[in-house]
């Protein structure tokens, strides 16, 4: 029995689904990285004077 293009497509679909589920588990299920994600999510709300390019628009 020879593999055809539909077998390859099925294998790639299952592999893509497994990769997606692994990323979802890493992002939401892993308790060790939850603190880092929470800190990153709150960065836009952090107070401080940074010299970012978007914050320093000069008009002439």
Biopython code that builds the backbone (N, CA, C, O; Angstrom):
import numpy as np
from Bio.PDB.StructureBuilder import StructureBuilder

atoms = [
    (1, "UNK", "N", (0.843, -1.178, 0.000)),
    (1, "UNK", "CA", (0.000, 0.000, 0.000)),
    (1, "UNK", "C", (0.892, 1.246, 0.000)),
    (1, "UNK", "O", (1.755, 1.402, 0.863)),
    (2, "UNK", "N", (0.679, 2.099, -0.945)),
    (2, "UNK", "CA", (1.498, 3.297, -1.093)),
    (2, "UNK", "C", (0.781, 4.499, -0.475)),
    (2, "UNK", "O", (-0.446, 4.588, -0.470)),
    (3, "UNK", "N", (1.590, 5.409, 0.040)),
    (3, "UNK", "CA", (1.022, 6.645, 0.589)),
    (3, "UNK", "C", (0.688, 7.602, -0.541)),
    (3, "UNK", "O", (1.462, 7.759, -1.485)),
    (4, "UNK", "N", (-0.449, 8.229, -0.441)),
    (4, "UNK", "CA", (-0.773, 9.263, -1.412)),
    (4, "UNK", "C", (-0.839, 10.613, -0.701)),
    (4, "UNK", "O", (-0.564, 10.700, 0.495)),
    (5, "UNK", "N", (-1.196, 11.646, -1.419)),
    (5, "UNK", "CA", (-1.175, 13.002, -0.873)),
    (5, "UNK", "C", (-2.179, 13.172, 0.257)),
    (5, "UNK", "O", (-1.947, 13.968, 1.167)),
    (6, "UNK", "N", (-3.291, 12.442, 0.221)),
    (6, "UNK", "CA", (-4.298, 12.572, 1.276)),
    (6, "UNK", "C", (-3.806, 11.993, 2.596)),
    (6, "UNK", "O", (-4.158, 12.508, 3.656)),
    (7, "UNK", "N", (-3.002, 10.936, 2.558)),
    (7, "UNK", "CA", (-2.406, 10.402, 3.782)),
    (7, "UNK", "C", (-1.448, 11.420, 4.395)),
    (7, "UNK", "O", (-1.430, 11.609, 5.611)),
    (8, "UNK", "N", (-0.666, 12.064, 3.563)),
    (8, "UNK", "CA", (0.267, 13.084, 4.040)),
    (8, "UNK", "C", (-0.488, 14.261, 4.650)),
    (8, "UNK", "O", (-0.087, 14.792, 5.685)),
    (9, "UNK", "N", (-1.573, 14.664, 4.010)),
    (9, "UNK", "CA", (-2.375, 15.756, 4.546)),
    (9, "UNK", "C", (-2.985, 15.392, 5.892)),
    (9, "UNK", "O", (-3.049, 16.231, 6.790)),
    (10, "UNK", "N", (-3.428, 14.167, 6.037)),
    (10, "UNK", "CA", (-4.000, 13.725, 7.314)),
    (10, "UNK", "C", (-2.952, 13.733, 8.422)),
    (10, "UNK", "O", (-3.219, 14.172, 9.540)),
    (11, "UNK", "N", (-1.760, 13.241, 8.099)),
    (11, "UNK", "CA", (-0.678, 13.217, 9.087)),
    (11, "UNK", "C", (-0.300, 14.633, 9.499)),
    (11, "UNK", "O", (-0.097, 14.894, 10.685)),
    (12, "UNK", "N", (-0.204, 15.548, 8.546)),
    (12, "UNK", "CA", (0.145, 16.931, 8.862)),
    (12, "UNK", "C", (-0.957, 17.623, 9.661)),
    (12, "UNK", "O", (-0.664, 18.458, 10.516)),
    (13, "UNK", "N", (-2.209, 17.291, 9.399)),
    (13, "UNK", "CA", (-3.308, 17.864, 10.169)),
    (13, "UNK", "C", (-3.245, 17.421, 11.623)),
    (13, "UNK", "O", (-3.412, 18.235, 12.531)),
    (14, "UNK", "N", (-3.006, 16.139, 11.845)),
    (14, "UNK", "CA", (-2.898, 15.623, 13.218)),
    (14, "UNK", "C", (-1.676, 16.220, 13.914)),
    (14, "UNK", "O", (-1.750, 16.574, 15.090)),
    (15, "UNK", "N", (-0.556, 16.336, 13.202)),
    (15, "UNK", "CA", (0.645, 16.924, 13.797)),
    (15, "UNK", "C", (0.408, 18.393, 14.151)),
    (15, "UNK", "O", (0.856, 18.855, 15.200)),
    (16, "UNK", "N", (-0.291, 19.129, 13.286)),
    (16, "UNK", "CA", (-0.606, 20.527, 13.584)),
    (16, "UNK", "C", (-1.515, 20.664, 14.788)),
    (16, "UNK", "O", (-1.335, 21.566, 15.606)),
    (17, "UNK", "N", (-2.496, 19.769, 14.903)),
    (17, "UNK", "CA", (-3.390, 19.789, 16.064)),
    (17, "UNK", "C", (-2.620, 19.505, 17.348)),
    (17, "UNK", "O", (-2.855, 20.154, 18.367)),
    (18, "UNK", "N", (-1.709, 18.548, 17.307)),
    (18, "UNK", "CA", (-0.912, 18.240, 18.494)),
    (18, "UNK", "C", (-0.003, 19.402, 18.882)),
    (18, "UNK", "O", (0.173, 19.674, 20.069)),
    (19, "UNK", "N", (0.573, 20.087, 17.906)),
    (19, "UNK", "CA", (1.397, 21.263, 18.202)),
    (19, "UNK", "C", (0.555, 22.374, 18.814)),
    (19, "UNK", "O", (0.982, 23.028, 19.766)),
    (20, "UNK", "N", (-0.636, 22.590, 18.272)),
    (20, "UNK", "CA", (-1.529, 23.601, 18.817)),
    (20, "UNK", "C", (-1.905, 23.284, 20.255)),
    (20, "UNK", "O", (-1.876, 24.169, 21.110)),
    (21, "UNK", "N", (-2.254, 22.046, 20.530)),
    (21, "UNK", "CA", (-2.618, 21.658, 21.894)),
    (21, "UNK", "C", (-1.432, 21.786, 22.850)),
    (21, "UNK", "O", (-1.609, 22.149, 24.012)),
    (22, "UNK", "N", (-0.231, 21.492, 22.369)),
    (22, "UNK", "CA", (0.957, 21.649, 23.207)),
    (22, "UNK", "C", (1.198, 23.118, 23.548)),
    (22, "UNK", "O", (1.573, 23.431, 24.678)),
    (23, "UNK", "N", (0.990, 24.016, 22.598)),
    (23, "UNK", "CA", (1.167, 25.445, 22.858)),
    (23, "UNK", "C", (0.104, 25.945, 23.838)),
    (23, "UNK", "O", (0.410, 26.726, 24.739)),
    (24, "UNK", "N", (-1.130, 25.502, 23.667)),
    (24, "UNK", "CA", (-2.200, 25.898, 24.593)),
    (24, "UNK", "C", (-1.899, 25.394, 25.993)),
    (24, "UNK", "O", (-2.087, 26.120, 26.968)),
    (25, "UNK", "N", (-1.432, 24.159, 26.100)),
    (25, "UNK", "CA", (-1.085, 23.619, 27.427)),
    (25, "UNK", "C", (0.062, 24.423, 28.039)),
    (25, "UNK", "O", (0.039, 24.712, 29.235)),
    (26, "UNK", "N", (1.056, 24.783, 27.242)),
    (26, "UNK", "CA", (2.192, 25.549, 27.754)),
    (26, "UNK", "C", (1.752, 26.926, 28.230)),
    (26, "UNK", "O", (2.227, 27.415, 29.255)),
    (27, "UNK", "N", (0.846, 27.551, 27.487)),
    (27, "UNK", "CA", (0.447, 28.915, 27.816)),
    (27, "UNK", "C", (-0.521, 28.962, 28.996)),
    (27, "UNK", "O", (-0.414, 29.849, 29.843)),
    (28, "UNK", "N", (-1.452, 28.033, 29.065)),
    (28, "UNK", "CA", (-2.493, 28.105, 30.089)),
    (28, "UNK", "C", (-2.355, 27.060, 31.181)),
    (28, "UNK", "O", (-2.851, 27.272, 32.288)),
    (29, "UNK", "N", (-1.712, 25.960, 30.914)),
    (29, "UNK", "CA", (-1.664, 24.876, 31.883)),
    (29, "UNK", "C", (-0.418, 24.841, 32.733)),
    (29, "UNK", "O", (-0.406, 24.222, 33.797)),
    (30, "UNK", "N", (0.619, 25.491, 32.281)),
    (30, "UNK", "CA", (1.885, 25.456, 32.998)),
    (30, "UNK", "C", (1.880, 26.507, 34.110)),
    (30, "UNK", "O", (1.872, 27.707, 33.837)),
    (31, "UNK", "N", (1.883, 26.058, 35.340)),
    (31, "UNK", "CA", (1.850, 26.981, 36.481)),
    (31, "UNK", "C", (3.194, 27.664, 36.695)),
    (31, "UNK", "O", (3.244, 28.740, 37.293)),
    (32, "UNK", "N", (4.277, 27.069, 36.224)),
    (32, "UNK", "CA", (5.595, 27.657, 36.464)),
    (32, "UNK", "C", (5.808, 28.950, 35.686)),
    (32, "UNK", "O", (6.537, 29.831, 36.144)),
    (33, "UNK", "N", (5.187, 29.078, 34.520)),
    (33, "UNK", "CA", (5.379, 30.289, 33.737)),
    (33, "UNK", "C", (4.235, 31.287, 33.892)),
    (33, "UNK", "O", (4.227, 32.322, 33.226)),
    (34, "UNK", "N", (3.280, 30.993, 34.754)),
    (34, "UNK", "CA", (2.123, 31.870, 34.916)),
    (34, "UNK", "C", (2.525, 33.232, 35.473)),
    (34, "UNK", "O", (1.973, 34.247, 35.049)),
    (35, "UNK", "N", (3.459, 33.282, 36.402)),
    (35, "UNK", "CA", (3.884, 34.542, 36.985)),
    (35, "UNK", "C", (4.528, 35.444, 35.932)),
    (35, "UNK", "O", (4.273, 36.648, 35.903)),
    (36, "UNK", "N", (5.347, 34.872, 35.082)),
    (36, "UNK", "CA", (5.981, 35.645, 34.020)),
    (36, "UNK", "C", (4.972, 36.195, 33.026)),
    (36, "UNK", "O", (5.110, 37.326, 32.560)),
    (37, "UNK", "N", (3.953, 35.397, 32.697)),
    (37, "UNK", "CA", (2.913, 35.859, 31.783)),
    (37, "UNK", "C", (2.095, 36.985, 32.412)),
    (37, "UNK", "O", (1.713, 37.929, 31.721)),
    (38, "UNK", "N", (1.821, 36.896, 33.717)),
    (38, "UNK", "CA", (1.062, 37.952, 34.386)),
    (38, "UNK", "C", (1.862, 39.253, 34.420)),
    (38, "UNK", "O", (1.299, 40.330, 34.220)),
    (39, "UNK", "N", (3.149, 39.165, 34.668)),
    (39, "UNK", "CA", (3.987, 40.365, 34.657)),
    (39, "UNK", "C", (4.027, 40.993, 33.271)),
    (39, "UNK", "O", (3.953, 42.215, 33.140)),
    (40, "UNK", "N", (4.143, 40.171, 32.244)),
    (40, "UNK", "CA", (4.177, 40.684, 30.877)),
    (40, "UNK", "C", (2.840, 41.308, 30.487)),
    (40, "UNK", "O", (2.808, 42.286, 29.740)),
    (41, "UNK", "N", (1.753, 40.757, 30.980)),
    (41, "UNK", "CA", (0.430, 41.295, 30.657)),
    (41, "UNK", "C", (0.209, 42.652, 31.313)),
    (41, "UNK", "O", (-0.544, 43.472, 30.787)),
    (42, "UNK", "N", (0.843, 42.902, 32.439)),
    (42, "UNK", "CA", (0.656, 44.156, 33.156)),
    (42, "UNK", "C", (1.691, 45.224, 32.792)),
    (42, "UNK", "O", (1.641, 46.328, 33.335)),
    (43, "UNK", "N", (2.614, 44.929, 31.900)),
    (43, "UNK", "CA", (3.630, 45.914, 31.518)),
    (43, "UNK", "C", (3.050, 47.198, 30.935)),
    (43, "UNK", "O", (3.572, 48.270, 31.242)),
    (44, "UNK", "N", (2.000, 47.156, 30.114)),
    (44, "UNK", "CA", (1.475, 48.425, 29.589)),
    (44, "UNK", "C", (0.907, 49.340, 30.668)),
    (44, "UNK", "O", (0.797, 50.548, 30.459)),
    (45, "UNK", "N", (0.549, 48.782, 31.807)),
    (45, "UNK", "CA", (-0.051, 49.569, 32.876)),
    (45, "UNK", "C", (0.956, 50.005, 33.930)),
    (45, "UNK", "O", (0.593, 50.697, 34.881)),
    (46, "UNK", "N", (2.201, 49.615, 33.776)),
    (46, "UNK", "CA", (3.229, 49.952, 34.755)),
    (46, "UNK", "C", (3.548, 51.444, 34.674)),
    (46, "UNK", "O", (3.633, 52.015, 33.587)),
    (47, "UNK", "N", (3.719, 52.058, 35.827)),
    (47, "UNK", "CA", (4.059, 53.470, 35.861)),
    (47, "UNK", "C", (5.563, 53.623, 35.744)),
    (47, "UNK", "O", (6.331, 52.762, 36.175)),
    (48, "UNK", "N", (5.952, 54.697, 35.172)),
    (48, "UNK", "CA", (7.381, 54.953, 35.022)),
    (48, "UNK", "C", (7.606, 55.825, 33.810)),
    (48, "UNK", "O", (6.749, 55.935, 32.934)),
    (49, "UNK", "N", (8.749, 56.430, 33.775)),
    (49, "UNK", "CA", (9.102, 57.299, 32.668)),
    (49, "UNK", "C", (10.104, 56.566, 31.784)),
    (49, "UNK", "O", (11.305, 56.558, 32.055)),
    (50, "UNK", "N", (9.598, 55.962, 30.746)),
    (50, "UNK", "CA", (10.500, 55.311, 29.815)),
    (50, "UNK", "C", (10.673, 56.196, 28.589)),
    (50, "UNK", "O", (9.806, 57.009, 28.270)),
    (51, "UNK", "N", (11.761, 56.037, 27.930)),
    (51, "UNK", "CA", (12.059, 56.852, 26.746)),
    (51, "UNK", "C", (11.786, 56.057, 25.482)),
    (51, "UNK", "O", (12.654, 55.934, 24.618)),
    (52, "UNK", "N", (10.582, 55.521, 25.376)),
    (52, "UNK", "CA", (10.209, 54.755, 24.186)),
    (52, "UNK", "C", (10.024, 55.657, 22.984)),
    (52, "UNK", "O", (9.780, 56.854, 23.130)),
    (53, "UNK", "N", (10.138, 55.092, 21.815)),
    (53, "UNK", "CA", (10.033, 55.869, 20.580)),
    (53, "UNK", "C", (8.624, 56.416, 20.380)),
    (53, "UNK", "O", (8.462, 57.517, 19.854)),
    (54, "UNK", "N", (7.615, 55.676, 20.786)),
    (54, "UNK", "CA", (6.244, 56.124, 20.592)),
    (54, "UNK", "C", (5.888, 57.251, 21.573)),
    (54, "UNK", "O", (5.032, 58.083, 21.275)),
    (55, "UNK", "N", (6.528, 57.278, 22.714)),
    (55, "UNK", "CA", (6.202, 58.267, 23.728)),
    (55, "UNK", "C", (6.906, 59.598, 23.485)),
    (55, "UNK", "O", (6.530, 60.606, 24.082)),
    (56, "UNK", "N", (7.908, 59.621, 22.632)),
    (56, "UNK", "CA", (8.675, 60.852, 22.430)),
    (56, "UNK", "C", (8.442, 61.387, 21.020)),
    (56, "UNK", "O", (9.348, 61.362, 20.187)),
    (57, "UNK", "N", (7.254, 61.861, 20.759)),
    (57, "UNK", "CA", (6.982, 62.452, 19.457)),
    (57, "UNK", "C", (7.125, 63.967, 19.586)),
    (57, "UNK", "O", (6.420, 64.604, 20.368)),
    (58, "UNK", "N", (8.033, 64.525, 18.818)),
    (58, "UNK", "CA", (8.305, 65.968, 18.864)),
    (58, "UNK", "C", (7.690, 66.636, 17.641)),
    (58, "UNK", "O", (7.847, 66.160, 16.517)),
    (59, "UNK", "N", (6.999, 67.728, 17.870)),
    (59, "UNK", "CA", (6.433, 68.499, 16.752)),
    (59, "UNK", "C", (7.274, 69.750, 16.538)),
    (59, "UNK", "O", (7.750, 70.367, 17.491)),
    (60, "UNK", "N", (7.445, 70.103, 15.299)),
    (60, "UNK", "CA", (8.209, 71.310, 14.977)),
    (60, "UNK", "C", (7.377, 72.230, 14.171)),
    (60, "UNK", "O", (7.836, 73.309, 13.795)),
]
sb = StructureBuilder()
sb.init_structure("model")
sb.init_model(0)
sb.init_chain("A")
sb.init_seg("    ")
for serial, (resi, resn, name, xyz) in enumerate(atoms, 1):
    if name == "N":
        sb.init_residue(resn, " ", resi, " ")
    sb.init_atom(name, np.array(xyz, "f"), 0.0, 1.0, " ", f" {name:<3s}", serial, name[0])
structure = sb.get_structure()
